Amino acid sequence: MRRRKNQPKLLPSPEIGSERERETCAARVREKEQQIGRSWRREGTSKVDSKRGCHQAAERKKSSSRGLSIGSSRRGKEAAAEKEKKSIGDSEETVNLPKDVSVSAVIAFGDSFVDTGNNNHITTLVKADFPPYGKDFMGGKPTGRFSNGRLIADILAEALGVKGNLPAYLDPSLQTKDLLSGVSFASAGTGYDPLTPKISSVIPLSVQLDNFKQYIGELKRNIGEEAAQNLTTNSVFLLVASTNDLVLNYFGVPVRRLQYDIPAYANMLVKLALDFVQELYKLGARKIAVFSAPPVGCLPAVRTLGGGLLRGCKDKENEAAQLFNSMLEKQLQVLASTLPESRVGFVDFYNPLISIIENPSRYGLEVTDRGCCGTGAIESVTPLSVQLDNFKQYIVELKRNIGEEAAQNLVTNSVFFVAAVTNDLVVNYFTVPTRRIQ
């Protein structure tokens, strides 16, 4: 049979009978060849229609003009991926994984939004390992999460089909199997600015990155170098910072305000964020989600300390967050175009939250101006009543270890210090209007 010029050679298939069917099949193959390069990312597949045997026929054909294999679905995807790799510099888009490749793990860096318990294991006052934190978590126990329940990292890990809760890397009970599906390196109170973690004695992002390098070493020892590299490549990385830089550092401690105006400081934070993303990329990360700053002027503590009698949101802080977000989004787009085979995404954390805060009933909520735990007005700390309960538990442990009489003698001969009242006056009475009205 005569074939049209440039028509691919098709081997007979039981499902392709008439000449018209064979020509239709060939046309479909040619059309798919042209589409693979430009639409593979959107379709996530390179399959051809197999109802009339076109897929079987295409498996026996190779394109000499494009160098693409149109064989099996898998080979088609690999060829298309290679084409994307070569043309990445000419495209503003980034490469998606095919749909049949799942996310291996979720890795989180940043602050309290994704710290699932690392601060429990360092010396700092910034902890959430006591009630009422965790009251709605599994078992109702505090885990170090700064929440009544789960965090963004936990929810996203579940949504991506990885696991229900993301463990803290510093948790001593962590098992090898936990490493294989991801961990959180985050530390509540940290930020992009190196000064920020020093204020609260928490884990800087630079040390979180060092811990990630250690994590990669553990992966290689347990599953081998190639498998560790594949796991890292197929993981989703979360980066959530900037809140403490703005609230605790810039608007709290005067050092940075003396050195930078708001635009200059926001620009510095953006540069530090981009540097961190590039470091992750060098270590094998290819799918990185960078979160914007939230509406920091609406945080419960900010409203309490600076929002007046009505505890309103502070515009200046929110405007600083919006400026940072605008800069970050633009610069991330530029950076993403220079990182081959990567997908670096900007996650808008600001607008969804401000919408919830301003329109609570639309989302089935009633209270959006207070935190989850404690009074909800200022970040919760360990109440004296809880400290007393802890002391009672301490006595029980003493009795169990050294005997009741010895424990009683130890307590009797101990010196006890009680230091309070400062926060009652400074934070409570002279800052929050409630007690002054009463």
C-alpha positions as CSV (number, residue, x, y, z in Angstrom):
1,M,0.0,0.0,0.0
2,R,1.2,3.5,-0.8
3,R,1.7,5.8,2.0
4,R,1.6,9.6,2.1
5,K,5.0,11.3,2.3
6,N,6.1,11.9,5.8
7,Q,3.4,9.5,7.1
8,P,4.8,7.3,9.9
9,K,5.2,3.7,9.2
10,L,2.6,1.7,11.1
11,L,2.7,-2.0,11.7
12,P,-0.6,-3.8,11.2
13,S,-2.7,-4.2,14.2
14,P,-5.7,-6.5,14.7
15,E,-7.7,-3.4,15.8
16,I,-6.8,-1.4,12.6
17,G,-8.6,-2.9,9.7
18,S,-9.5,-0.6,6.8
19,E,-7.2,1.8,5.0
20,R,-9.3,4.7,6.4
21,E,-8.8,3.5,10.0
22,R,-5.0,3.2,9.4
23,E,-4.8,6.7,8.0
24,T,-6.9,8.1,10.9
25,C,-4.6,6.3,13.3
26,A,-1.5,7.8,11.7
27,A,-3.0,11.3,11.8
28,R,-3.6,10.9,15.5
29,V,0.0,9.8,16.1
30,R,1.3,12.8,14.1
31,E,-1.0,15.1,16.0
32,K,0.1,13.7,19.4
33,E,3.8,14.1,18.4
34,Q,3.2,17.8,17.9
35,Q,1.3,18.2,21.1
36,I,3.7,16.3,23.4
37,G,6.2,19.1,23.6
38,R,3.8,22.0,24.1
39,S,1.1,20.4,26.3
40,W,2.7,17.6,28.3
41,R,2.9,19.7,31.4
42,R,-0.8,20.5,31.3
43,E,-2.0,17.0,30.4
44,G,0.5,15.1,32.5
45,T,0.4,12.2,30.0
46,S,1.5,11.3,26.5
47,K,-0.9,8.4,25.9
48,V,-2.5,8.1,22.4
49,D,-6.0,6.8,21.8
50,S,-5.9,3.0,22.1
51,K,-9.5,2.4,21.2
52,R,-8.6,1.7,17.5
53,G,-5.2,0.3,18.1
54,C,-3.4,3.7,17.6
55,H,-1.5,3.2,20.9
56,Q,-0.2,-0.2,19.8
57,A,0.8,1.1,16.5
58,A,2.5,4.1,18.0
59,E,4.6,1.9,20.2
60,R,6.4,0.6,17.1
61,K,7.2,4.0,15.7
62,K,9.9,6.6,16.5
63,S,10.0,10.1,15.3
64,S,13.2,10.8,13.4
65,S,12.4,14.5,13.1
66,R,11.9,15.3,16.8
67,G,13.9,12.5,18.4
68,L,10.9,11.6,20.5
69,S,9.9,8.1,21.3
70,I,6.1,7.7,21.0
71,G,6.2,4.1,22.2
72,S,4.7,3.4,25.6
73,S,3.2,6.1,27.7
74,R,6.2,6.0,30.0
75,R,8.7,6.5,27.1
76,G,6.6,9.3,25.8
77,K,6.7,11.1,29.1
78,E,10.5,10.7,29.4
79,A,11.0,12.1,25.9
80,A,8.7,15.0,26.6
81,A,10.5,15.7,29.9
82,E,13.8,15.8,28.0
83,K,12.3,18.3,25.5
84,E,11.0,20.4,28.4
85,K,14.5,20.3,30.0
86,K,16.1,21.6,26.9
87,S,13.7,24.4,26.4
88,I,13.2,25.5,30.0
89,G,15.2,28.7,29.5
90,D,12.6,29.8,26.9
91,S,9.6,29.2,29.1
92,E,8.1,31.0,32.0
93,E,6.5,27.8,33.2
94,T,8.2,25.1,35.2
95,V,8.1,21.3,34.8
96,N,5.3,19.3,36.5
97,L,5.8,15.6,37.4
98,P,3.6,13.3,35.4
99,K,0.4,12.4,37.1
100,D,1.5,8.8,37.9
101,V,4.4,10.1,40.1
102,S,3.3,10.7,43.6
103,V,4.8,13.0,46.3
104,S,7.4,11.0,48.3
105,A,7.6,13.3,51.4
106,V,6.8,16.7,52.8
107,I,9.7,18.7,54.3
108,A,9.0,21.9,56.3
109,F,11.2,24.8,57.2
110,G,10.3,28.0,59.0
111,D,8.5,29.2,62.1
112,S,5.6,28.3,64.4
113,F,3.2,27.8,61.5
114,V,5.0,24.6,60.7
115,D,7.0,23.8,63.9
116,T,5.5,20.4,64.9
117,G,7.6,20.2,68.1
118,N,11.2,21.0,67.5
119,N,11.2,23.7,70.1
120,N,10.4,21.1,72.7
121,H,14.0,19.8,72.4
122,I,15.9,23.1,72.6
123,T,16.5,25.6,75.4
124,T,14.1,28.4,74.8
125,L,11.1,30.1,76.4
126,V,9.2,29.8,73.1
127,K,7.4,26.4,73.6
128,A,4.0,25.0,73.3
129,D,4.4,21.8,75.3
130,F,1.8,22.6,77.9
131,P,-2.0,23.0,78.0
132,P,-4.2,24.4,76.5
133,Y,-2.1,23.8,73.4
134,G,-3.0,20.5,71.7
135,K,-6.4,20.3,73.4
136,D,-8.0,19.2,70.0
137,F,-5.1,17.2,68.8
138,M,-5.0,13.4,69.0
139,G,-5.4,12.5,72.7
140,G,-5.8,16.1,73.6
141,K,-2.2,16.4,74.6
142,P,0.3,19.3,73.8
143,T,2.9,18.2,71.2
144,G,4.8,21.4,70.8
145,R,2.5,22.6,68.0
146,F,1.4,26.2,68.5
147,S,-2.2,25.4,68.0
148,N,-5.1,23.7,69.6
149,G,-4.9,21.0,66.8
150,R,-2.9,20.4,63.6
151,L,-0.7,22.8,61.7
152,I,-0.5,23.7,58.0
153,A,2.4,21.2,57.6
154,D,0.2,18.3,58.9
155,I,-2.8,19.3,56.8
156,L,-0.8,19.6,53.6
157,A,1.0,16.3,54.2
158,E,-2.3,14.6,54.4
159,A,-3.7,16.4,51.4
160,L,-0.8,15.3,49.3
161,G,-1.4,11.7,50.4
162,V,1.9,11.4,52.4
163,K,0.7,11.0,56.0
164,G,-1.6,12.5,58.6
165,N,0.9,14.4,60.8
166,L,4.4,15.6,60.1
167,P,6.8,14.8,62.9
168,A,9.5,17.1,64.3
169,Y,13.0,16.2,63.2
170,L,14.4,16.7,66.7
171,D,11.9,14.3,68.3
172,P,14.0,11.6,69.9
173,S,11.3,9.0,69.2
174,L,11.6,9.5,65.4
175,Q,11.9,6.2,63.5
176,T,13.6,5.6,60.2
177,K,10.2,5.0,58.5
178,D,9.2,8.5,59.6
179,L,12.2,10.0,57.8
180,L,11.1,8.4,54.5
181,S,7.9,10.4,54.3
182,G,9.2,13.7,55.6
183,V,9.7,15.8,58.8
184,S,9.6,19.4,60.0
185,F,12.8,21.3,60.7
186,A,10.9,24.4,61.7
187,S,11.3,26.4,64.9
188,A,8.7,28.7,66.4
189,G,10.1,32.3,66.7
190,T,12.6,32.1,63.8
191,G,12.7,34.2,60.7
192,Y,14.8,35.0,57.6
193,D,16.7,37.7,59.4
194,P,19.6,36.1,61.4
195,L,18.8,38.5,64.2
196,T,15.2,37.2,64.7
197,P,16.0,33.7,66.1
198,K,18.6,35.3,68.5
199,I,15.8,37.3,70.1
200,S,14.0,34.2,71.3
201,S,16.9,31.7,71.3
202,V,15.4,29.4,68.6
203,I,16.7,27.6,65.6
204,P,17.9,29.8,62.7
205,L,17.1,28.8,59.2
206,S,20.8,28.2,58.6
207,V,20.8,25.5,61.3
208,Q,17.5,24.1,59.9
209,L,19.4,23.7,56.6
210,D,22.3,22.0,58.4
211,N,19.8,19.6,60.0
212,F,18.4,18.9,56.5
213,K,21.8,18.0,55.3
214,Q,22.1,15.6,58.2
215,Y,18.7,14.2,57.3
216,I,19.9,13.5,53.7
217,G,22.9,11.7,55.2
218,E,20.6,9.5,57.2
219,L,18.5,8.8,54.2
220,K,21.6,7.7,52.2
221,R,22.7,5.4,54.9
222,N,19.3,3.8,55.2
223,I,18.1,3.5,51.6
224,G,21.1,4.2,49.4
225,E,22.3,7.3,47.6
226,E,20.2,7.0,44.5
227,A,17.0,6.3,46.4
228,A,17.7,9.2,48.7
229,Q,18.2,11.5,45.7
230,N,14.9,10.3,44.1
231,L,13.0,10.8,47.4
232,T,14.4,14.4,47.7
233,T,13.5,15.2,44.1
234,N,9.9,13.9,44.5
235,S,9.4,15.7,47.9
236,V,7.4,18.9,48.4
237,F,9.3,21.5,50.5
238,L,7.4,24.1,52.6
239,L,9.1,27.4,53.6
240,V,7.1,29.5,56.0
241,A,8.8,32.5,57.6
242,S,8.8,36.4,57.9
243,T,6.1,36.8,60.6
244,N,8.6,37.0,63.4
245,D,10.9,39.2,61.3
246,L,8.2,41.8,61.0
247,V,6.3,41.5,64.3
248,L,9.0,40.5,66.8
249,N,12.1,42.0,65.2
250,Y,11.3,45.0,63.1
251,F,8.3,46.4,64.9
252,G,9.3,44.9,68.3
253,V,13.0,45.4,68.8
254,P,14.3,48.9,67.6
255,V,17.6,47.7,66.1
256,R,16.4,47.1,62.5
257,R,14.2,50.1,62.4
258,L,17.3,52.2,63.0
259,Q,19.1,50.5,60.2
260,Y,16.3,50.1,57.5
261,D,13.1,51.7,56.5
262,I,10.3,49.3,55.7
263,P,10.9,48.9,51.9
264,A,14.7,48.3,52.5
265,Y,14.0,45.7,55.3
266,A,11.4,43.9,53.2
267,N,13.9,43.8,50.3
268,M,16.5,42.3,52.7
269,L,14.0,39.6,53.8
270,V,13.2,38.7,50.1
271,K,16.9,38.3,49.3
272,L,17.4,36.0,52.3
273,A,14.3,34.0,51.3
274,L,15.6,33.6,47.7
275,D,19.0,32.6,49.0
276,F,17.4,29.9,51.1
277,V,15.4,28.6,48.1
278,Q,18.6,28.3,46.1
279,E,20.3,26.4,48.9
280,L,17.4,23.9,48.9
281,Y,17.7,23.6,45.2
282,K,21.4,22.8,45.4
283,L,20.6,20.0,47.9
284,G,18.1,18.4,45.5
285,A,14.8,20.1,46.2
286,R,12.7,20.6,43.1
287,K,9.2,21.4,44.3
288,I,9.3,24.3,46.8
289,A,6.3,26.2,48.1
290,V,7.2,29.6,49.6
291,F,4.5,31.1,51.8
292,S,3.9,34.8,51.9
293,A,3.6,36.8,55.2
294,P,0.2,36.6,56.8
295,P,-1.7,39.7,57.9
296,V,0.6,40.2,60.8
297,G,-1.2,43.4,62.0
298,C,-4.2,41.2,62.8
299,L,-2.3,38.7,65.0
300,P,-4.1,38.5,68.4
301,A,-1.0,39.7,70.4
302,V,-0.5,42.6,67.9
303,R,-4.2,43.6,68.3
304,T,-4.0,43.4,72.0
305,L,-0.8,45.4,72.4
306,G,-1.4,48.1,69.7
307,G,-4.9,47.9,68.5
308,G,-6.5,50.2,71.0
309,L,-9.6,49.5,73.1
310,L,-11.4,47.7,70.2
311,R,-8.3,45.6,69.5
312,G,-8.3,46.4,65.8
313,C,-5.8,45.3,63.2
314,K,-2.7,47.5,62.8
315,D,-2.5,48.9,59.3
316,K,1.3,49.7,59.4
317,E,2.2,46.1,60.1
318,N,-0.2,44.8,57.5
319,E,1.1,47.2,54.9
320,A,4.6,46.0,55.6
321,A,3.5,42.4,55.1
322,Q,1.8,43.3,51.8
323,L,4.9,45.1,50.5
324,F,7.1,42.1,51.4
325,N,4.6,39.7,49.7
326,S,4.6,41.8,46.5
327,M,8.4,41.8,46.3
328,L,8.6,38.1,47.1
329,E,6.1,37.0,44.5
330,K,7.9,38.9,41.7
331,Q,11.4,37.8,42.6
332,L,10.3,34.2,43.0
333,Q,9.1,34.2,39.5
334,V,12.4,35.4,38.2
335,L,14.3,32.9,40.3
336,A,12.1,30.0,39.2
337,S,13.0,30.7,35.6
338,T,16.7,30.1,36.4
339,L,16.2,26.7,38.2
340,P,15.8,24.0,35.6
341,E,13.4,21.1,36.3
342,S,12.0,22.9,39.3
343,R,8.7,24.2,40.5
344,V,9.0,27.1,42.9
345,G,5.6,28.4,43.9
346,F,4.4,31.5,45.8
347,V,1.7,30.7,48.3
348,D,-0.6,33.6,49.1
349,F,-1.0,33.3,52.9
350,Y,-2.3,36.9,53.3
351,N,-5.5,37.3,51.3
352,P,-7.3,34.1,52.4
353,L,-6.6,34.9,56.1
354,I,-7.6,38.5,55.9
355,S,-10.8,37.4,54.2
356,I,-11.6,35.0,57.0
357,I,-10.8,37.7,59.6
358,E,-13.0,40.3,58.0
359,N,-15.8,38.0,57.0
360,P,-15.9,35.2,59.7
361,S,-19.6,34.3,59.1
362,R,-18.9,33.5,55.5
363,Y,-16.6,30.7,56.6
364,G,-18.8,29.4,59.5
365,L,-16.8,31.1,62.2
366,E,-17.7,33.5,65.0
367,V,-14.4,34.7,66.6
368,T,-11.4,35.6,64.5
369,D,-9.7,38.2,66.7
370,R,-8.4,35.9,69.4
371,G,-6.0,32.9,69.4
372,C,-6.9,29.3,70.0
373,C,-5.3,28.9,73.3
374,G,-5.1,30.5,76.7
375,T,-6.9,33.9,76.8
376,G,-6.4,34.3,73.1
377,A,-5.3,37.9,73.6
378,I,-1.6,37.3,74.0
379,E,0.4,34.1,73.3
380,S,-0.2,31.7,76.1
381,V,2.5,30.9,78.7
382,T,2.6,28.4,81.5
383,P,0.1,29.5,84.1
384,L,1.1,29.3,87.8
385,S,-1.7,26.7,88.3
386,V,0.0,24.4,85.7
387,Q,3.4,25.0,87.2
388,L,1.9,23.9,90.6
389,D,0.5,20.8,89.0
390,N,3.9,20.1,87.5
391,F,5.4,20.4,90.9
392,K,3.0,17.9,92.3
393,Q,4.0,15.5,89.6
394,Y,7.6,16.2,90.5
395,I,7.0,15.1,94.1
396,V,5.3,11.9,93.0
397,E,8.4,11.1,90.9
398,L,10.7,11.9,93.8
399,K,8.7,9.5,96.1
400,R,8.9,6.8,93.5
401,N,12.7,7.1,93.0
402,I,14.0,7.8,96.5
403,G,11.1,6.9,98.8
404,E,8.4,8.9,100.5
405,E,10.4,9.9,103.6
406,A,13.4,11.0,101.7
407,A,11.3,12.9,99.3
408,Q,9.5,14.7,102.1
409,N,12.8,15.6,103.7
410,L,14.1,16.9,100.4
411,V,11.1,19.2,99.9
412,T,11.2,20.4,103.4
413,N,14.9,21.4,103.1
414,S,14.5,23.1,99.7
415,V,14.4,26.8,99.0
416,F,11.5,27.9,96.8
417,F,11.4,31.1,94.6
418,V,8.2,32.6,93.3
419,A,8.7,35.5,90.8
420,A,5.7,36.9,89.1
421,V,3.6,40.2,89.1
422,T,5.8,41.9,86.4
423,N,3.6,40.7,83.5
424,D,0.4,41.3,85.6
425,L,1.4,45.0,85.7
426,V,3.2,45.6,82.4
427,V,1.4,43.3,79.9
428,N,-2.0,43.0,81.6
429,Y,-3.0,46.0,83.6
430,F,-1.2,48.8,81.6
431,T,-1.5,47.2,78.2
432,V,-4.8,45.3,78.0
433,P,-7.7,47.6,79.1
434,T,-9.8,44.9,80.7
435,R,-8.5,45.0,84.2
436,R,-8.3,48.8,84.2
437,I,-12.0,49.0,83.4
438,Q,-12.7,46.5,86.3
